[in-house]
Amino acid sequence: MSKPEPPESASCEKCKDVKERDDVPHVIRKCESCGRELRIAEPGKHGIGINVRKGDRFVIPEGFITLSLDPLETTVRSSREGLDSLASSVFVDGVIGSDVDIEKELKKAETLMDDLVNQSPLVAPLDVNDADENAKIFEKLKSDHRYTVEFWACLAGNFYAWSRQERSEENILKATWAAVCAERARMMVLFKQHLERVVFMGHSVRRLLDVLDVWKAHQGNADEEFWQITLAENAYVLSQVCAAPLVFIEEKAYVGGMTMDGKNARLVDYVFSVESSSEAMLVEIKTPVSRLLGPKYRGIYKPSTELAGAVVQVAKYRNELIGNLQSISKGLGKEIKAFDPRCVLIIGNLQAQLETDEKRESFELFRSNCKVEIITYDELFRKVEVLAEIFGLTKKSKSSS
């Protein structure tokens, strides 16, 4: 029979409608009228933090703060020093020191590994502490669940047990070797628990550095197909041209113009849609070496033939898409609308080509008055570079031999 909850203190007219919270950081504040203790989470100034008045008792509920090396598991933001301290507590605390009871620490580690295995549904209802069942558990994990936390914990526990047996028989070398193996397997347990997702995320965001390396090595590449392939493989780069989230629809997408004999089909390089509205966005690319400006004309530089032609080209694609949307979008499997499709042209290299203020002014005058949005390759990859900087990504330079 469960123990009945104590009756709540009677509330008065002043505090009866107060909404209490005890699942988040809060204060315990007495009602000025009846003296009842209230658990209140009142936002601070401008909605930031929590308001604490004189006489309040500040409370952080048990379990609200979670410390983890995994940034998706922790509830706090750690400094480098804080991460060092946390990593130390995970990997070495209680192990290093002249007064450590090694038998006690090894037994504690063995028990932790055994509990990890026994609590897993992968091995239920078997018990790792039963010699016959232990062998079955290990073979099952080895064949069906290799590289899981349970597999490494089972391996570590078995090595700890072996080390314990060898110590009891005074086989010091074998006992030491088994303990070392147990610790290696336990490190894999800790990796799976605390670091695996972090490392995977690091490898994922490394793509930013990889694509920046491609840009640095190929700024002079005039092969449009190379850039078509590179940007298709790294579609997130193109998503940097829009503040709103984008959905990739199709590469080399047909937007109309094909005659009965199959000729004159117009293919825009990429079609995206804005995630929130499904509004189409057309992206046409040229190359970083495509000229931005032509010769000087009456004190200003004209847009180059390549630039002007590309602007007209993508504008034509836009009109074709609007006129043929129903037939074009059929079979895509993704919703796409074309009320006022955005058009983006990626072309040229501003830093390399516009070396004078006069040239930059001429280009900006043309760009700012153009209905097609023009972005240069160096501007596009600078956005990727900023993303890398936000994540603190820098490549270590190779030391000279």
N, C-alpha and C positions, 0 to 999 in steps of 0.2 A: 504494500500500500504506500503510495507516494505521500510525502510530507506536504500538507497544505501550505499554500503561499500565505504569508502574513497579510492582513488587510491593509490596503493603502490608507494613508492618512487622509482625513477628510479635507476637501478643498473648500475654499471660500469663493465668493463672487469674483474676487480680484484675480485668482489663479486657476479657476476651473477650466478656462479655455486655453491655457498655456500648452503648447505642443512640446512634449519632452522627447529628448533623444539621448540614448545611452550607448548607441552603436558607433558613434564617432566621438572625437575629442569634444568635451563639453565642460561646463562648470556646474557645480552644485551650489544653488543660490536659494536662500530662504525667502519665502513669500513675506513681504513686509506686513501683510495683514494677519495671516493665520500662522505663519512660521513654518509651513510645510516646506520640506526640502524638494527643490525642483531641479531636474537635470536638463539644462538648457544649452543648446548650441546656437548662440546668437552671432551672426556674422559681424566682423569688425568694420571699421571705417572703409567705405567704398566697396563693401562686400568682401574685403580681404581679411583672412585670418578669423579669429574668434574674439568676441568682446568679453573681457574679464573685468569685472567691477571689484571695488574694494570689498573684501569679505568673502568673495567667491573662492571656491576650491576647484582648481583645475584638474580634470581627470582625463587620462588617455586610457581608453578601454583595453582590456587584456586582448592580445592578438591583433590589435590594430596596426602595430608597427611590425613589418616583416623585413628582415635583413637578408639579402641574398646577393651573390655575385652576378646572378642573372638579372639584367635591368628590367625584364618584364615581370619578374617575381617580387622584386623589392618594392617597398612603399616609401622609400626615402631616396634622396639624391645624395650620392656620396662624393666626397673629394678623393683625390688620388691617395692621400694619407688614410682616409677612411676605408678605401678599398684594400690598401695594404694591411690594415689592421684586421679587416674582415677575412681576407685570404689567410692571414696568419692564424686566426682562430679556427678556420676550417681545416687547414693542412698541418699545422705544427703545434698548436697549443696543447699542453698537457703531455707532450712527448719529449720536449727538449728540457734538460736540466739534470744536474748531478744527483738530485734527491728523488728522481723518478722511480717509482716501483714498477719495473719493467714487466714483471709477471702480471701485475694488476692491469697495466695498460694493454698488454697483449690480449688478456682475457676479455677486457672491455671491448676491444676492437673485434674480437671473434664473435662476441655476443651480438654486437651491432650488425655484423654481416649476416649472422644466422637469422636475426629478427627480420632483416630486409627480405630475405628469401621466404621465410615462413609466412610473412604477411601478404605475400603476392598471390593473386588469384591464378597466376601461371602454374603454380605448383600444388595448390590445394587439392586434396586434403593431406598431402604428404608432409612429413616432418623432417627437416634437414638434420636434426639431431639424432634421428634413427639411422644406424649405419646402413641397413639395407635400403631404406627409402632415400637416403642421401645419394647413393649411387644412381638410383632411378632419376632423381631430381637433376643431378648433374648431366646425365646423358640426354634428358629431355630438353634442358636449357641449351646444351651444346648443339643439339641437332635442329631445334625449332626456334630458339630465341637467343641465338648467338649475338654477342655485343649489346645485350640489354643490361640494365643495372643488376637484375637478378642473377644473370650468368656470372658477372664479375664478382658479385657479392658471394655467390656460392663458391667460386674458385678461391677467393680470399679466405673465406671461412675454413675451407678444407686445408689450405696451407697453414693457417694459424693453428688448427688442430694438430696437423702433422708436426709443426714446430714444437708444440706443447709436449707431444709424445716423445720426440727426440730429446728434449731437455730433461724429461723424467728419466730417460735412459742414459743421460750425460753424453749424448752424441752432439757435441757443441757445434761442429762444423755443419752438420746436416740441419740442426735446429736453427742456426743462423741463416743458412741458405733458404730454408722454408719460410722464415720470418720475413726475409727480404722479398721473396716472391709474393708473400701475402700482402706486403705493403704496396708492391707494384700493382697488384690486382685491385687493392683498395683505392689507389690513385685513379684507376679507371672508373670505379664507382663514383668518386668525387667529381671526376670530369663529367660523367653522364648526368649527375645531379645538378651541378653548379655551372658548368662551363660549355657544355656541348652546344646549346642553343646560341650562346654568345659567340662562340667560334664560328658557327654557321652563318650568323648574321654578319660577322666580320668578313667572311669570304664573299657574301652576297654584295655588301657595299663596296668591296674591292673592285667590282665591275666599273665603278666610277673612275678609279685610277687607271684601269686597263683601257677604257675608252679615251681617257685623256692622253695616254701614251700613243694611241693610234692617231689622235689628232696631231700631236707634236711631231710624229714621224712622217705624216702624210699631208702636211699643209700645202705642199706643192703638187699634190696628185690631181691631175686633170681628167681622170677617168670617172665619169658620172656614175657608171655602174658600180664602181668601188664604193662610192658614198651611198648609193642606193642600198647595197647589201649591208654596209656598216650601220646605217641608221635603222634599217629594218631589224637587225639583230639586237639593237640597243634602242628600242622604241621609247624607253623612258627619257632618252635625250630629247627627242622631239616633243615630249610632253612638257618640257621646260618652257616652250613658247607660249603656253597658256596658263593663266593663274588657276583656272578651274580644272578639276580632274577630267582626264580624257579616256575614252574607250577606243582602242585600235579597231578599225573596221576592216580595211583591206589595203593591200599594197598593189601598186599599178592598177588602180581601179578604173573601170570603164565609166565614163561620164557622158557618153553620147557621141553623135556625129557619124556613126558607121552607116555606109550606104548599102544598097542591096547586094553588091558584090563583095561585101566584107571589108572594104577599104575605108580609110579616113577615120578609123575609131580613135577616139580621144581618151588617153589614159593618164590620169593624174598620178603622181608618185605615191601619195598616201591619202587615205581618207580616215579621219577620226570623227568621233562625235563627242560633244560635251556630255559628261555623265549625267548631270542634273536635268538637262533639257533635251538631250538626243539631237541637238542641233549640229549639223555637219560642219566639219572644218577640213578644208583642202590644203594639202601641203605639197608644194612643188619644190624640187631641189635642182640646183645646178652644181657647180664645183667651187672650191675655195679660190681657184685661180681665175674664175670667170670675172671679167672686167666689170667694175661698178660705174666708172665714168669714161666718157669719150673726150673728144677734143674741146678746147675752150671756145665759148661762143658768147661774144659781147660781155666779157667780164666774168662769166660763170662757166662752170664745166657742165656739159650736157650729160645725161645718163647714157651709158654705153648702149650699143645695139643689143648686146646680150641681156642687159638689165631691162631695157624697155620692152624687148620682145618677150621676155619671160613674164613680165607684168601683164601684158596683153594676153599671153597664153593662159595663165591661171585665171584671169578674169573671164575668158571665154569658157574655160572649164566650169566655172561657177554658173554661168548662164545655162550651159548644157545640163548641169546637174539639176537645177531648179526645174527646167522644162521636161526632164526625163526621169524625175525622182521615182515615180511609181514603178516603172519597168526596171530601173536600175537597182532599186532596193529589194526587189522580189528575190527571195532565195538567200538573202544575206544571213538571215537568222538573228539579226540585231536591228533594233529600231533606229531609224535615222530620219531626221527632218531637215528641211531646207527652206526655212522662212527667209533667213538672211545669212547664208553660209559665210563663215570667216575664211579668208584666203591668206595663206602664208607662203612666202617665197624665201628660201634659204640660198644665199648666193654670196660669193666673194669673201674677201678678208679685209676688214676695215683698217686694221692696224698696218697691214702690209701695203695697202694700196693708197690710202688717203694720208699721205705724209705731211700735208700742209693744212693750215686752218682754212684756206680758201677751198680746197677740195672737200674737206669735211663739211663745210657750210653748204656747198652745192649739193652734196649727197643728202644732207639732212633736210634741205628745202624740198628736194624731190620726194624723199621718203615720207616726210610728215604730211604731204599733200596727196599721197597715193592711197587709193582704197584698198590696195593689196598691202598687207603687212610684210615689210622687208626686214629680214634678220640675216646678218652676216655670220659666217661659220665661227669666227673668233668670238663673237658675242654669244652664240649658242653654247660653245664649249666653255666659255667663261662662267655661264650659269651652272654647268656641271661642276666646274672647279669650286665655285662657292658652296655647292652642296657638299663636296668632299671636305672643304674647310670646316663646315658646320659639324661634320662627323669626326673632325680631328684626324683626318686621313692624310698622312704624308708618307711617301716612300723613302726608305733609308737609301742614301746614295751608296753605291758600291765603292768600297775603299780601294784605292789604287794599289796594285801589287808592288 
